[in-house]
């Protein structure tokens, strides 16, 4: 009978919805936050991805057991639960969970790291504020009494702590990394074991102190007697840890001859994953846990009037069920290892911190150029003050070493020393915040730590500084937008549920499902930023690379030109929009190929010097052809979107014939290059010559139409643009075929 009572009560079904959305929140949250504890280990190439994931998984499991105390943030830090009913609680918690899923998935789709802490704090704040204002109006209370509903002081403490951590993390870790790099330099392998022992002891002892001494009091598996003994013997425990780590340091370095930095990075990955789970798990399941506890208490008390059942008990300390913590940890681990969006967010951060330059994700802003300009002025002014020998000494210490890697794609983005600093210090700072029960933003801390150490290491050089600074400003701006988006989503959902409730829940569930479905359809695998240079040891290898790149791109060019001409013939907006998107993607590929020229010659300069200049020319003409297609697509799309007049019948006939000729020319070019059969080169030349002559004839036809008054200014301008851009494509593809013939 008791079970039937639960099943027949509609509120008990809220638990099923709760489980689904808590799982979704975990998945989208981990997809965004995985960047926090994986980047340093993955991109320093300390071990295989499988090993790194296993270490992180162990850290997540341990950290989840420490996070029970943090669940109080969702229950009572933002609001005063005694003044709200069970109905209010359900509306707010449901709105917050759904808003969080939407917000984090949007950020994941754009590969932007954001703070799950900021998102959930602002969602809770805005949702409770909306409900509190409704109560103020309904009960004829004054705005001064808002403070009795919302815990303003603790909310300000949380928010100010989160945003202060941004500046503190960046400046502090820039200074720390500068000091560490000055001591060890980039050529750190030559230093004695004594220096490494000091770094080892400071790093590992700090981590174990917070994991063992501070966090164990929150762990759900540690008996109180053991915890009491450790707390009363803190100094002795630290001394034992010091001795244990000293012995292990000696064994690793002197006996096993292992790189001590690799051990530090892996331990740091474990510690940061544990710190992340301990601090951030509340962001993913804190609201859902409070929701579950509220529903269970309401049903246990007889399931009375939902508007009169007040939730004062949430202010008390309520233990979090162990199954929730470990179940959440398992979901986090599975998501960590399977999410493609997590990999995309990871690549965004690494693009801003690596030493290598090339394809940059962000375009420069005016403010970034201004900052770089002022930095150069300050640097020159400082150079006037420092003696030359001091400048040379500093330059030597901060000069990166160029380790030889057969394949540049396998080269680490930064060295193990920077990875160690990123991980250890981030973990310590987050562990301190967790111990103080402050929901610090792990994203803000780890991101700004990575930016600070990258700046100290000179990763933002003259080649990349404007792009990197623009990227950081873009991401920080996106962080600020988190609060605005959270406000919008929670207010909309809270209003919807407050007025419709069960019908509103259905509408909201369908809305979230649609957004997630569309979002996952748009996940695009990013283009590789590096190419495999391990096989480029001669002109023949370089020729093979050029042929492969051309054959891969030319079918895309053919398809795009077909779609552009078809779109303008049929005045099809959607086809032209898709064509422009594809043309931009193809042009981006050729831009990346061009940027990789430096990588190829840096790796194999002398061996391929004779064929190198032909390769460069080939890439340049291929790039020009794709840019012409992109320009043509953009102009055609704009023409149709502006609703300018359709092509006249004679133009349509000419474009259809031109489309057939372009297809024949492209197929012939691909065949000649792919089969490496240049006995047919004369036939291809004849074909392209006729096509060029035909383009001139079409221009004459357009001039005749102008004289006859058949077309207007816009039509004529676009038609001439199409013919001119196609002429550029044909000429450059003809050059490409001949260049490949010379290098083969």
Rosetta blueprint (number, residue, H / E / L):
1 X L
2 X H
3 X H
4 X H
5 X H
6 X H
7 X H
8 X H
9 X L
10 X H
11 X H
12 X H
13 X H
14 X H
15 X H
16 X H
17 X H
18 X H
19 X H
20 X H
21 X H
22 X H
23 X H
24 X H
25 X H
26 X H
27 X H
28 X H
29 X H
30 X H
31 X H
32 X H
33 X H
34 X H
35 X H
36 X H
37 X H
38 X H
39 X H
40 X H
41 X H
42 X H
43 X H
44 X L
45 X L
46 X L
47 X L
48 X L
49 X H
50 X H
51 X H
52 X H
53 X H
54 X H
55 X H
56 X H
57 X H
58 X H
59 X H
60 X H
61 X H
62 X H
63 X H
64 X H
65 X H
66 X L
67 X H
68 X H
69 X H
70 X H
71 X H
72 X H
73 X H
74 X H
75 X H
76 X H
77 X H
78 X L
79 X E
80 X L
81 X H
82 X H
83 X H
84 X L
85 X E
86 X H
87 X H
88 X H
89 X H
90 X H
91 X H
92 X H
93 X H
94 X H
95 X H
96 X H
97 X H
98 X H
99 X H
100 X H
101 X H
102 X H
103 X H
104 X H
105 X H
106 X H
107 X H
108 X H
109 X H
110 X L
111 X L
112 X L
113 X L
114 X L
115 X L
116 X H
117 X H
118 X H
119 X H
120 X H
121 X H
122 X H
123 X H
124 X H
125 X H
126 X H
127 X H
128 X H
129 X H
130 X H
131 X H
132 X H
133 X H
134 X H
135 X H
136 X H
137 X H
138 X H
139 X L
140 X L
141 X L
142 X L
143 X H
144 X H
145 X H
146 X H
147 X H
148 X H
149 X H
150 X E
151 X L
152 X H
153 X H
154 X H
155 X H
156 X H
157 X H
158 X H
159 X H
160 X H
161 X H
162 X H
163 X H
164 X H
165 X H
166 X H
167 X H
168 X H
169 X H
170 X H
171 X H
172 X H
173 X H
174 X H
175 X H
176 X H
177 X H
178 X H
179 X H
180 X H
181 X H
182 X H
183 X H
184 X H
185 X L
186 X L
187 X L
188 X H
189 X H
190 X H
191 X L
192 X L
193 X H
194 X H
195 X H
196 X H
197 X H
198 X H
199 X H
200 X H
201 X H
202 X H
203 X H
204 X H
205 X H
206 X H
207 X H
208 X H
209 X H
210 X H
211 X H
212 X H
213 X H
214 X H
215 X H
216 X H
217 X H
218 X H
219 X L
220 X L
221 X L
222 X L
223 X L
224 X H
225 X H
226 X H
227 X H
228 X H
229 X H
230 X H
231 X H
232 X H
233 X L
234 X H
235 X H
236 X H
237 X H
238 X H
239 X H
240 X H
241 X H
242 X H
243 X H
244 X H
245 X H
246 X H
247 X H
248 X H
249 X H
250 X H
251 X H
252 X H
253 X H
254 X H
255 X H
256 X L
257 X L
258 X L
259 X L
260 X H
261 X H
262 X H
263 X H
264 X H
265 X H
266 X H
267 X H
268 X H
269 X H
270 X H
271 X H
272 X H
273 X H
274 X H
275 X H
276 X H
277 X H
278 X H
279 X H
280 X H
281 X H
282 X H
283 X H
284 X H
285 X H
286 X H
287 X H
288 X H
289 X H
290 X H
291 X H
292 X H
293 X H
294 X H
295 X H
296 X H
297 X H
298 X H
299 X H
300 X H
301 X L
302 X L
303 X L
304 X L
305 X L
306 X L
307 X L
308 X L
309 X L
310 X E
311 X L
312 X H
313 X H
314 X H
315 X H
316 X L
317 X L
318 X L
319 X L
320 X L
321 X L
322 X H
323 X H
324 X H
325 X H
326 X H
327 X H
328 X H
329 X H
330 X H
331 X H
332 X H
333 X H
334 X H
335 X H
336 X H
337 X H
338 X H
339 X L
340 X H
341 X H
342 X H
343 X H
344 X H
345 X H
346 X H
347 X H
348 X H
349 X H
350 X H
351 X H
352 X H
353 X H
354 X L
355 X L
356 X L
357 X L
358 X L
359 X L
360 X L
361 X L
362 X L
363 X L
364 X L
365 X L
366 X H
367 X H
368 X H
369 X H
370 X H
371 X H
372 X H
373 X H
374 X H
375 X H
376 X H
377 X H
378 X H
379 X H
380 X H
381 X H
382 X H
383 X H
384 X H
385 X H
386 X L
387 X L
388 X H
389 X H
390 X H
391 X H
392 X H
393 X H
394 X H
395 X H
396 X H
397 X H
398 X L
399 X L
400 X L
401 X L
402 X L
403 X L
404 X L
405 X L
406 X L
407 X L
408 X H
409 X H
410 X H
411 X L
412 X L
413 X L
414 X L
415 X L
416 X H
417 X H
418 X H
419 X H
420 X H
421 X H
422 X H
423 X H
424 X H
425 X H
426 X H
427 X H
428 X H
429 X H
430 X H
431 X H
432 X H
433 X H
434 X H
435 X H
436 X L
437 X L
438 X L
439 X L
440 X L
441 X L
442 X H
443 X H
444 X H
445 X H
446 X H
447 X H
448 X H
449 X H
450 X H
451 X H
452 X H
453 X H
454 X H
455 X H
456 X H
457 X L
458 X L
459 X L
460 X L
461 X L
462 X L
463 X L
464 X L
465 X H
466 X H
467 X H
468 X H
469 X H
470 X H
471 X H
472 X H
473 X H
474 X H
475 X H
476 X H
477 X H
478 X H
479 X H
480 X H
481 X H
482 X H
483 X H
484 X H
485 X H
486 X H
487 X H
488 X H
489 X H
490 X H
491 X H
492 X H
493 X H
494 X H
495 X H
496 X H
497 X H
498 X H
499 X H
500 X H
501 X L
502 X H
503 X H
504 X H
505 X H
506 X H
507 X H
508 X H
509 X H
510 X H
511 X H
512 X H
513 X H
514 X H
515 X H
516 X H
517 X H
518 X H
519 X H
520 X H
521 X H
522 X L
523 X L
524 X L
525 X L
526 X L
527 X L
528 X L
529 X L
530 X L
531 X L
532 X L
533 X L
534 X L
535 X L
536 X L
537 X L
538 X L
539 X H
540 X H
541 X H
542 X H
543 X H
544 X H
545 X H
546 X H
547 X H
548 X H
549 X H
550 X H
551 X H
552 X H
553 X H
554 X H
555 X H
556 X H
557 X H
558 X H
559 X H
560 X H
561 X H
562 X H
563 X H
564 X H
565 X H
566 X H
567 X H
568 X H
569 X H
570 X H
571 X L
572 X L
573 X H
574 X H
575 X H
576 X H
577 X H
578 X H
579 X H
580 X H
581 X H
582 X H
583 X H
584 X H
585 X H
586 X H
587 X H
588 X H
589 X H
590 X H
591 X H
592 X H
593 X H
594 X H
595 X H
596 X H
597 X H
598 X H
599 X H
600 X H
601 X H
602 X H
603 X H
604 X H
605 X L
606 X L
607 X L
608 X L
609 X H
610 X H
611 X H
612 X H
613 X H
614 X H
615 X H
616 X H
617 X H
618 X H
619 X H
620 X H
621 X H
622 X H
623 X H
624 X H
625 X H
626 X H
627 X H
628 X H
629 X H
630 X H
631 X H
632 X H
633 X H
634 X H
635 X H
636 X H
637 X H
638 X H
639 X H
640 X H
641 X H
642 X L
643 X L
644 X L
645 X L
646 X L
647 X L
648 X L
649 X H
650 X H
651 X H
652 X H
653 X H
654 X H
655 X H
656 X H
657 X H
658 X H
659 X H
660 X H
661 X H
662 X H
663 X H
664 X H
665 X H
666 X H
667 X H
668 X H
669 X H
670 X H
671 X H
672 X H
673 X H
674 X H
675 X H
676 X L
677 X L
678 X H
679 X H
680 X H
681 X H
682 X H
683 X H
684 X H
685 X H
686 X H
687 X H
688 X H
689 X H
690 X H
691 X H
692 X H
693 X H
694 X H
695 X H
696 X H
697 X H
698 X H
699 X H
700 X H
701 X H
702 X H
703 X H
704 X H
705 X H
706 X H
707 X H
708 X H
709 X L
710 X L
711 X L
712 X L
713 X H
714 X H
715 X H
716 X H
717 X H
718 X H
719 X H
720 X H
721 X H
722 X H
723 X H
724 X H
725 X H
726 X H
727 X H
728 X H
729 X H
730 X H
731 X H
732 X H
733 X H
734 X H
735 X H
736 X H
737 X H
738 X H
739 X H
740 X H
741 X H
742 X H
743 X H
744 X L
